[in-house]
Amino acid sequence: MHFAIERQHLEFFHRNKYIEFENLLTQKEVNILTQELTTNGCTYDIWRNNPVMKNIILCPGFAEIAFSLTKVRPIRIAFDQSFFSTKNPIPFFQQTLSLYDISSIQGIICGCMLHLSPSFITQPSHTRNNSSALVPLTQKEGNGIFFAPSLPLSFDYLIHIPHIVQLLIVYGSDKSVYIYQKTQPQTHALKKLGYIFGDRLKDSTHPILLKEF
């Protein structure tokens, strides 16, 4: 799988800190991911225990896009996180947060939000109340938005728009470190893999997806 990144893509990303790509996923892949996500109880680091999800989440082609946009290499998987519409919002959805704020890994380079459900897009790409905050909704299922870790994100749409199914893939550098992050509900998750705060990520638990030249 290869996606051509043109100069205008890079210019748009560096100017706006995000960019949407069409058809990152085939309809078959969309169907597979949606089925797995809606029937799997896990919402964080899903790839670890799901071979079907692993093949898509660890796709080298997505990592190549991340490199093209950030010029950082090697690139490793940091974590994945699923998002669904909810009628019972938790604090995570009630504030504007960046990828830095929702990551318990230091050294992340970008995120990719894959949209997996057809939905009526009633909001603009940015929130009405905060013009600097990105609403990570794409134009159609199968599309994905790559965005910088410093870009504020608004998750209000998960409360107001029904039937949303999304998958966030977060990429890190080879020197990424496990840290405590109070705004990440899963901040203690890596302790189950033997990590303590301050440890560098290991290739055995966070594989390198794109190596050095």
C-alpha positions as CSV (number, residue, x, y, z in Angstrom):
1,M,0.0,0.0,0.0
2,H,1.5,3.3,-1.0
3,F,0.1,6.8,-0.9
4,A,1.7,9.6,-2.9
5,I,2.3,12.8,-0.9
6,E,2.6,15.9,-3.0
7,R,4.1,19.3,-2.2
8,Q,0.7,20.9,-1.7
9,H,-0.2,18.2,0.9
10,L,3.0,19.1,2.9
11,E,2.3,22.8,2.6
12,F,-1.3,22.3,3.8
13,F,-0.2,20.1,6.7
14,H,2.5,22.5,8.0
15,R,0.1,25.5,7.6
16,N,-2.9,23.9,9.3
17,K,-1.3,21.1,11.4
18,Y,-3.7,18.5,9.9
19,I,-4.7,17.0,6.5
20,E,-7.4,14.6,5.3
21,F,-6.6,11.8,2.9
22,E,-9.3,10.0,0.9
23,N,-9.7,6.3,0.7
24,L,-7.0,5.2,3.1
25,L,-9.2,2.1,3.7
26,T,-11.1,0.0,1.3
27,Q,-14.7,-0.7,1.9
28,K,-13.8,-4.2,3.0
29,E,-11.3,-2.9,5.5
30,V,-13.9,-0.4,6.8
31,N,-16.4,-3.2,7.3
32,I,-13.8,-5.4,9.1
33,L,-12.7,-2.7,11.4
34,T,-16.3,-1.6,12.2
35,Q,-17.3,-5.2,13.0
36,E,-14.3,-5.8,15.2
37,L,-14.6,-2.5,17.1
38,T,-18.3,-2.8,17.8
39,T,-18.0,-6.4,19.0
40,N,-14.7,-6.1,20.9
41,G,-14.8,-4.9,24.4
42,C,-11.3,-3.4,24.2
43,T,-11.0,0.2,23.2
44,Y,-7.2,0.9,23.8
45,D,-4.2,-0.9,22.2
46,I,-6.7,-3.2,20.3
47,W,-4.0,-4.5,18.0
48,R,-2.3,-6.4,20.7
49,N,-4.9,-9.1,21.0
50,N,-6.7,-8.9,17.7
51,P,-4.8,-10.2,14.6
52,V,-7.3,-8.8,12.2
53,M,-7.0,-5.3,13.7
54,K,-3.2,-5.7,13.9
55,N,-2.8,-6.1,10.2
56,I,-4.5,-2.8,9.5
57,I,-3.3,-0.7,12.5
58,L,0.3,-1.6,11.9
59,C,0.1,-0.9,8.2
60,P,3.5,0.4,7.0
61,G,1.7,2.6,4.4
62,F,0.2,4.7,7.1
63,A,3.6,5.0,8.8
64,E,5.0,6.2,5.5
65,I,2.5,9.0,5.4
66,A,3.4,10.0,8.9
67,F,7.0,10.1,7.9
68,S,6.3,12.1,4.8
69,L,4.4,14.7,6.9
70,T,6.8,14.9,9.9
71,K,10.1,13.8,8.5
72,V,10.7,11.7,11.6
73,R,12.1,8.2,11.2
74,P,12.2,5.5,12.6
75,I,8.5,5.4,13.5
76,R,6.9,3.0,16.0
77,I,3.3,2.4,17.0
78,A,2.5,4.3,20.2
79,F,-1.1,3.2,20.8
80,D,-4.5,3.0,19.2
81,Q,-7.9,4.2,20.6
82,S,-11.4,3.6,19.4
83,F,-14.1,6.3,19.6
84,F,-17.8,6.0,19.6
85,S,-20.8,8.2,19.9
86,T,-22.1,8.4,23.5
87,K,-25.1,9.7,25.4
88,N,-23.1,9.6,28.6
89,P,-20.1,11.9,28.1
90,I,-17.1,11.4,30.3
91,P,-14.7,14.3,31.1
92,F,-12.5,13.3,28.2
93,F,-15.1,14.6,25.8
94,Q,-15.9,17.8,27.7
95,Q,-12.8,19.7,27.0
96,T,-10.5,20.6,24.2
97,L,-7.4,18.4,24.3
98,S,-4.3,17.8,22.1
99,L,-2.8,14.5,21.3
100,Y,-0.1,15.3,23.9
101,D,-2.9,15.6,26.5
102,I,-4.4,12.2,25.7
103,S,-1.1,10.3,25.4
104,S,0.9,8.6,28.2
105,I,3.8,8.3,25.8
106,Q,6.3,11.1,25.3
107,G,7.8,11.4,21.9
108,I,4.7,11.0,19.7
109,I,4.9,12.6,16.3
110,C,1.4,12.5,14.9
111,G,-2.0,10.9,15.0
112,C,-4.3,9.4,12.3
113,M,-8.1,9.4,12.9
114,L,-9.8,6.8,10.6
115,H,-13.5,7.4,10.0
116,L,-15.4,4.1,9.8
117,S,-19.0,5.0,9.8
118,P,-21.2,6.9,7.3
119,S,-22.6,9.9,9.2
120,F,-24.2,13.2,8.6
121,I,-21.5,15.9,9.0
122,T,-23.3,18.8,10.5
123,Q,-20.2,20.6,11.9
124,P,-17.4,22.4,10.1
125,S,-13.8,21.1,10.3
126,H,-13.2,23.4,13.3
127,T,-15.4,24.1,16.3
128,R,-17.5,27.2,16.3
129,N,-16.4,28.1,19.8
130,N,-12.6,27.5,19.2
131,S,-11.4,28.2,15.7
132,S,-8.0,26.6,16.5
133,A,-9.5,23.3,17.6
134,L,-9.9,20.5,15.0
135,V,-13.0,18.4,14.9
136,P,-11.5,15.2,13.6
137,L,-14.5,14.2,11.3
138,T,-13.8,13.2,7.7
139,Q,-16.0,13.7,4.7
140,K,-16.7,9.9,4.4
141,E,-16.0,6.5,5.7
142,G,-12.6,5.2,4.8
143,N,-11.0,8.6,4.9
144,G,-8.4,9.5,7.5
145,I,-7.1,12.7,9.1
146,F,-3.4,13.0,10.0
147,F,-2.7,15.7,12.6
148,A,0.1,17.2,14.6
149,P,0.3,16.3,18.3
150,S,0.1,19.9,19.4
151,L,-3.2,20.6,17.6
152,P,-6.2,21.1,20.0
153,L,-9.0,18.6,19.3
154,S,-12.7,18.9,20.1
155,F,-14.6,15.7,20.7
156,D,-18.0,17.3,21.2
157,Y,-19.3,15.6,18.1
158,L,-19.2,12.2,19.9
159,I,-22.0,13.5,22.0
160,H,-24.0,15.3,19.4
161,I,-23.7,13.1,16.3
162,P,-25.0,9.6,16.5
163,H,-23.5,6.4,15.1
164,I,-19.9,7.6,15.0
165,V,-17.2,4.8,14.8
166,Q,-13.6,5.9,14.6
167,L,-10.1,4.5,15.2
168,L,-7.2,6.7,16.3
169,I,-3.7,5.5,15.5
170,V,-0.9,7.3,17.2
171,Y,2.8,7.2,16.1
172,G,5.9,7.8,18.1
173,S,9.6,8.1,17.5
174,D,12.1,5.3,18.3
175,K,13.0,7.2,21.6
176,S,9.5,7.4,23.0
177,V,9.1,7.2,26.7
178,Y,6.3,6.0,29.0
179,I,5.0,8.9,31.2
180,Y,2.2,9.6,33.6
181,Q,-0.7,11.5,31.9
182,K,-3.6,12.4,34.1
183,T,-5.9,13.2,31.2
184,Q,-5.4,9.7,29.6
185,P,-7.8,7.2,31.2
186,Q,-5.4,4.4,30.1
187,T,-2.3,6.0,31.6
188,H,-1.5,2.9,33.7
189,A,-2.1,0.4,30.9
190,L,1.6,-0.2,30.1
191,K,2.3,-1.3,33.6
192,K,0.7,-4.6,32.6
193,L,3.5,-5.0,30.1
194,G,6.2,-4.5,32.8
195,Y,6.7,-0.8,32.2
196,I,7.2,1.9,34.9
197,F,7.0,5.7,34.2
198,G,10.2,6.9,32.6
199,D,10.9,3.7,30.7
200,R,11.7,3.9,27.0
201,L,9.4,1.9,24.8
202,K,10.7,-1.4,23.6
203,D,10.5,-2.8,20.0
204,S,9.0,-6.0,21.4
205,T,5.9,-4.1,22.8
206,H,5.8,-1.1,20.4
207,P,7.1,-2.4,17.0
208,I,9.0,-0.2,14.6
209,L,6.8,0.3,11.6
210,L,9.3,2.3,9.5
211,K,13.0,1.9,10.0
212,E,15.9,4.2,9.2
213,F,16.8,4.8,5.6
